[in-house]
Every structure is written in C-alpha cells, then in structure tokens.
Amino acid sequence: MIRHSPLNVVVAHPVALVAAGVLRMLAQVPMLNPIPLSHGDVLAMSFAQVDVLVSDAQTACGFARRLSGGSRYPEAAPRLLVVAPQEREYEICGAVSCGVHGYLLTDCTRETLLSAIYALAAGKRVLADAVSQRLLDGLLTDELTPREREVLSIMATGAPNKVIAQQLGTSPTTVRSRISAILTKLGAATRTQAVLIAQSRGLLDHESEDLPGLIDRLPGNKRLH
C-alpha cells in the first residue's frame, strides 16, 4: 500500500544534544515530517496524526502507560522509538515490557534511524544488535531483585560488607547472602568478576569514571567478604 501523506515523527528527547541530532538527521527527508516537542509536553500529547514518537526510555514508558491505562496500547497510537546512549539491560527490559516498539543507541547512523522509523510505521519492531544481546542476557539469566541491585551498585564502589550493610540499614550477614545470590545469578566466582560482568551488561545504575580503580579497591578475589 502506497502512502501519500508524510510520516509525522515527534522528537521529544530530554537530552538536548540527542534531540537536536535526531532532528538534524530527519531534516529534509522526503515524505517525513519531524516535529520537535519539549520533553515535558509529551505526556499530555494527543496521539492523533502522529506516527512515531522518538524519545528516551523513561518518556516512552510514561507515554505508553498513560495511553494503555492498564490495558493494551492502542493500535492507532504512535509507535515508540527509544534512542539511548547505552544498552543498560534493566532499562531495555523495562522499556520492552512497557510496550516500546524500537530501541536504538545514540551512535546509530542516519540510515539506521530512518530504517527504524519506516519499519515502526509499517508495524514492525526494531532493536539494535547490542540491545538485542542485552535483552537475551536478561531473558537467559535470573533477574536481580531491587535489593540485590542496590547491593551490587554499592559493591561496585569498592565498599566492604560492613559499609554496604550500614548504607542499606541491614546486617553484614544479609549482605553476604545477597552477594552470594548476585554471584550465582551473574555466573561470577568473585566480587570483582561480578562487577565486571554487571558493567559489561549495563546492570549498574551508574557509570564509573574510573572502573579499573574501583576494581582495584574491591576486597581482592574473595568471594563474599
């Protein structure tokens, strides 16, 4: 079926440089109408005559939840394309669970972006290769609980069990138990290996500026202490 009207693509990304970059790549493309929209206006946006919404994961999920209202996402609603700087596993799994239709990284080419937009408008789903790998990682392993993720995040700073316990208001014994569960779920033999695996899979809530230095401060190759 030949489309005779342009695709309306709303670009509402909270990172100004990403939004500007996407708009620049979409500029002057025949039969494509890029529409800039402030991040704060998206949740109140009507989906009438909008084909694709390009945003970050948080914005896309919030929009999807508002339109679905606890039910199914409307078929006539815009297709949701996330453009993110990193392939964080927990963000990807959350976005896919919310109903996001596409997920690209900010280093994608103009051709990749346009191809994804056209594919989404045609009813398809698109995931960057790295994103697909992270999604598979999450599906093939046991998911960390929120508390285990907190322990992992603090553990990645090099903190010993006693400090982790103090920060989380729990006992060192409980921390040891959670670290044991983390190592098992990540398939790691040591704390250092667990942090490296978590970093490679985008499981840490923060990106360390000096990961090697933090790794050096971890309590050696000890399994739990």
QUIWO-V127929 format. One record per residue. N is the residue number from 1. SS is DSSP state (@ for helix, = for strand, . for the rest). PHI is phi in whole degrees, 0 to 359 (* if undefined). NEAR is the number of other ideal C-beta (glycine too) atoms within 12 Angstrom. Layout:
BEGIN
n->N ss->SS phi->PHI near->NEAR
n->N ss->SS phi->PHI near->NEAR
END
This chain:
BEGIN
n->1 ss->. phi->* near->6
n->2 ss->. phi->274 near->5
n->3 ss->. phi->269 near->14
n->4 ss->. phi->254 near->7
n->5 ss->. phi->244 near->12
n->6 ss->. phi->290 near->20
n->7 ss->= phi->284 near->32
n->8 ss->= phi->266 near->28
n->9 ss->= phi->243 near->40
n->10 ss->= phi->275 near->40
n->11 ss->= phi->249 near->41
n->12 ss->. phi->223 near->39
n->13 ss->. phi->252 near->35
n->14 ss->. phi->292 near->26
n->15 ss->. phi->270 near->22
n->16 ss->@ phi->302 near->16
n->17 ss->@ phi->294 near->14
n->18 ss->@ phi->293 near->29
n->19 ss->@ phi->301 near->30
n->20 ss->@ phi->296 near->17
n->21 ss->@ phi->295 near->25
n->22 ss->@ phi->295 near->41
n->23 ss->@ phi->298 near->28
n->24 ss->@ phi->295 near->17
n->25 ss->@ phi->290 near->29
n->26 ss->@ phi->268 near->33
n->27 ss->. phi->294 near->20
n->28 ss->. phi->61 near->13
n->29 ss->. phi->269 near->22
n->30 ss->. phi->303 near->12
n->31 ss->. phi->62 near->20
n->32 ss->= phi->220 near->29
n->33 ss->= phi->243 near->24
n->34 ss->= phi->285 near->33
n->35 ss->= phi->236 near->28
n->36 ss->= phi->287 near->23
n->37 ss->. phi->215 near->29
n->38 ss->. phi->294 near->19
n->39 ss->@ phi->305 near->27
n->40 ss->@ phi->290 near->14
n->41 ss->@ phi->271 near->19
n->42 ss->@ phi->295 near->34
n->43 ss->@ phi->296 near->23
n->44 ss->@ phi->261 near->15
n->45 ss->. phi->288 near->28
n->46 ss->. phi->279 near->20
n->47 ss->. phi->268 near->26
n->48 ss->. phi->297 near->13
n->49 ss->. phi->64 near->18
n->50 ss->. phi->252 near->33
n->51 ss->. phi->268 near->33
n->52 ss->= phi->222 near->45
n->53 ss->= phi->249 near->47
n->54 ss->= phi->254 near->54
n->55 ss->= phi->202 near->46
n->56 ss->. phi->270 near->37
n->57 ss->@ phi->296 near->40
n->58 ss->@ phi->297 near->26
n->59 ss->@ phi->295 near->38
n->60 ss->@ phi->298 near->46
n->61 ss->@ phi->293 near->31
n->62 ss->@ phi->297 near->29
n->63 ss->@ phi->295 near->41
n->64 ss->@ phi->296 near->36
n->65 ss->@ phi->295 near->23
n->66 ss->@ phi->294 near->26
n->67 ss->@ phi->282 near->31
n->68 ss->@ phi->283 near->21
n->69 ss->. phi->57 near->11
n->70 ss->. phi->84 near->9
n->71 ss->. phi->245 near->11
n->72 ss->. phi->276 near->12
n->73 ss->. phi->292 near->26
n->74 ss->. phi->301 near->20
n->75 ss->. phi->296 near->13
n->76 ss->. phi->276 near->15
n->77 ss->. phi->284 near->29
n->78 ss->. phi->300 near->41
n->79 ss->= phi->284 near->40
n->80 ss->= phi->254 near->47
n->81 ss->= phi->242 near->50
n->82 ss->= phi->267 near->50
n->83 ss->= phi->239 near->45
n->84 ss->= phi->235 near->40
n->85 ss->. phi->285 near->24
n->86 ss->. phi->219 near->30
n->87 ss->. phi->264 near->36
n->88 ss->. phi->288 near->34
n->89 ss->@ phi->300 near->38
n->90 ss->@ phi->293 near->31
n->91 ss->@ phi->288 near->32
n->92 ss->@ phi->296 near->37
n->93 ss->@ phi->298 near->30
n->94 ss->@ phi->295 near->27
n->95 ss->@ phi->294 near->39
n->96 ss->@ phi->296 near->30
n->97 ss->@ phi->296 near->21
n->98 ss->@ phi->286 near->27
n->99 ss->. phi->110 near->31
n->100 ss->. phi->298 near->43
n->101 ss->. phi->263 near->35
n->102 ss->= phi->211 near->42
n->103 ss->= phi->213 near->45
n->104 ss->= phi->240 near->48
n->105 ss->= phi->257 near->33
n->106 ss->. phi->293 near->28
n->107 ss->. phi->269 near->18
n->108 ss->. phi->292 near->32
n->109 ss->. phi->279 near->15
n->110 ss->@ phi->298 near->21
n->111 ss->@ phi->296 near->13
n->112 ss->@ phi->295 near->27
n->113 ss->@ phi->297 near->37
n->114 ss->@ phi->296 near->30
n->115 ss->@ phi->300 near->22
n->116 ss->@ phi->295 near->38
n->117 ss->@ phi->297 near->41
n->118 ss->@ phi->296 near->27
n->119 ss->@ phi->295 near->23
n->120 ss->@ phi->297 near->33
n->121 ss->@ phi->297 near->33
n->122 ss->. phi->271 near->19
n->123 ss->. phi->93 near->16
n->124 ss->. phi->264 near->17
n->125 ss->. phi->241 near->25
n->126 ss->= phi->222 near->34
n->127 ss->= phi->230 near->31
n->128 ss->. phi->298 near->30
n->129 ss->@ phi->304 near->17
n->130 ss->@ phi->296 near->27
n->131 ss->@ phi->293 near->38
n->132 ss->@ phi->300 near->22
n->133 ss->@ phi->296 near->21
n->134 ss->@ phi->296 near->32
n->135 ss->@ phi->295 near->30
n->136 ss->@ phi->295 near->19
n->137 ss->@ phi->303 near->29
n->138 ss->@ phi->290 near->29
n->139 ss->@ phi->283 near->16
n->140 ss->@ phi->267 near->16
n->141 ss->. phi->231 near->22
n->142 ss->. phi->292 near->16
n->143 ss->. phi->285 near->22
n->144 ss->. phi->289 near->33
n->145 ss->. phi->285 near->16
n->146 ss->@ phi->305 near->14
n->147 ss->@ phi->291 near->21
n->148 ss->@ phi->295 near->31
n->149 ss->@ phi->294 near->28
n->150 ss->@ phi->297 near->29
n->151 ss->@ phi->299 near->41
n->152 ss->@ phi->300 near->39
n->153 ss->@ phi->298 near->31
n->154 ss->@ phi->288 near->33
n->155 ss->@ phi->301 near->47
n->156 ss->. phi->293 near->34
n->157 ss->. phi->276 near->27
n->158 ss->. phi->95 near->25
n->159 ss->. phi->289 near->28
n->160 ss->. phi->283 near->24
n->161 ss->@ phi->304 near->31
n->162 ss->@ phi->298 near->19
n->163 ss->@ phi->292 near->19
n->164 ss->@ phi->301 near->37
n->165 ss->@ phi->299 near->24
n->166 ss->@ phi->296 near->15
n->167 ss->@ phi->292 near->19
n->168 ss->@ phi->262 near->26
n->169 ss->. phi->67 near->11
n->170 ss->. phi->225 near->22
n->171 ss->. phi->262 near->15
n->172 ss->@ phi->301 near->22
n->173 ss->@ phi->296 near->16
n->174 ss->@ phi->296 near->22
n->175 ss->@ phi->298 near->33
n->176 ss->@ phi->301 near->26
n->177 ss->@ phi->297 near->22
n->178 ss->@ phi->289 near->34
n->179 ss->@ phi->295 near->41
n->180 ss->@ phi->300 near->24
n->181 ss->@ phi->294 near->24
n->182 ss->@ phi->297 near->41
n->183 ss->@ phi->299 near->31
n->184 ss->@ phi->295 near->20
n->185 ss->@ phi->293 near->27
n->186 ss->@ phi->271 near->36
n->187 ss->. phi->69 near->19
n->188 ss->. phi->253 near->30
n->189 ss->. phi->265 near->18
n->190 ss->. phi->224 near->25
n->191 ss->@ phi->298 near->40
n->192 ss->@ phi->301 near->28
n->193 ss->@ phi->296 near->23
n->194 ss->@ phi->298 near->39
n->195 ss->@ phi->294 near->38
n->196 ss->@ phi->296 near->27
n->197 ss->@ phi->295 near->29
n->198 ss->@ phi->299 near->39
n->199 ss->@ phi->295 near->30
n->200 ss->@ phi->293 near->23
n->201 ss->. phi->266 near->35
n->202 ss->. phi->71 near->29
n->203 ss->. phi->271 near->39
n->204 ss->. phi->280 near->33
n->205 ss->. phi->287 near->23
n->206 ss->. phi->228 near->22
n->207 ss->. phi->255 near->17
n->208 ss->. phi->289 near->23
n->209 ss->. phi->279 near->9
n->210 ss->. phi->219 near->14
n->211 ss->@ phi->300 near->22
n->212 ss->@ phi->303 near->15
n->213 ss->@ phi->295 near->13
n->214 ss->@ phi->291 near->27
n->215 ss->@ phi->300 near->26
n->216 ss->@ phi->296 near->15
n->217 ss->@ phi->273 near->21
n->218 ss->. phi->295 near->34
n->219 ss->. phi->293 near->25
n->220 ss->. phi->57 near->16
n->221 ss->. phi->257 near->19
n->222 ss->. phi->295 near->19
n->223 ss->. phi->286 near->21
n->224 ss->. phi->238 near->30
n->225 ss->. phi->280 near->21
END
